[in-house]
């Protein structure tokens, strides 16, 4: 048996608890992972904003051993707020929060509203890029509540702020969602590899009204391929970015079991 994953140490983690994860600035501010306008929109359309289990679902993989046939995983469930509106990350500074992050949310909001409300819509490429970038930003904020689960390195997070586009080896996909009692983020992530600079990976699924948005990322091509694959009900908007996406409100939906499979860990590797 060969170990391919180890728990990240403090030295490996983006410095989100001490300075801004995007620019290393200080002081830090409290940023709602689930924007207030989004919570209000969901409530208006009858979606449930609390979770029966008391916390959105977040899993940290802390150990994997593998041979050619089987993978054995150790996981920890990381707690969170009971209400989606109470999800707050203290990992970004005021200039980032009130600057580029606010502008990004404004640019993605029209597309999000159409998807949340479950209406037929056609999205042009520019709108898809904004939506994908917003989804990655939201996944980063959610994961930053538990830095050991972050799927991106500190360097990638800082480049993300400058480029305004998702990092390499990051994909964003959409599926129709119909369960009004299951809303909010589900996430899985961890770190593996060499001491001091581990490879990172993660999957976050954002259940937002009538749409599910999956963000999958890794810092190594081999292990990106070991993340659970998407079914035919998903449409990828990053990368590649389609020139246009026609969204039908009655397309085949993703199910809760699909979300649980995506956020349960790696597929078995081909070899050590």
Number of C-alpha atoms within 10 A of each C-alpha: 12 12 15 17 22 18 18 24 13 11 10 20 22 24 18 21 17 15 19 26 28 23 19 18 15 14 14 22 19 14 18 18 24 22 16 13 11 18 20 13 16 21 13 9 12 11 19 19 20 19 17 11 8 12 20 24 20 24 24 26 26 19 18 20 17 19 16 12 9 14 20 13 15 12 16 12 14 16 14 18 14 16 17 24 19 17 21 20 22 21 28 28 22 15 17 19 19 13 11 14 17 13 13 16 19 12 16 20 17 13 17 22 17 19 24 21 16 19 14 13 14 14 17 15 15 14 20 22 23 22 25 27 23 25 24 25 23 22 26 23 25 27 28 24 22 21 25 22 29 29 29 28 23 20 12 18 20 16 16 20 18 12 9 16 17 26 21 15 17 21 21 28 20 23 25 27 26 20 17 16 14 19 24 25 25 24 30 29 30 29 31 21 15 13 12 12 15 21 21 26 29 30 32 29 26 23 24 27 31 24 24 25 26 30 27 27 28 28 21 14 11 11 17 18 15 16 22 18 13 17 10 10 14 18 18 20 22 21 15 9 17 16 11 14 17 10 19 14 18 12 12 14 20 21 15 14 9 14 21 15 14 24 25 21 26 24 16 17 18 13 11 11
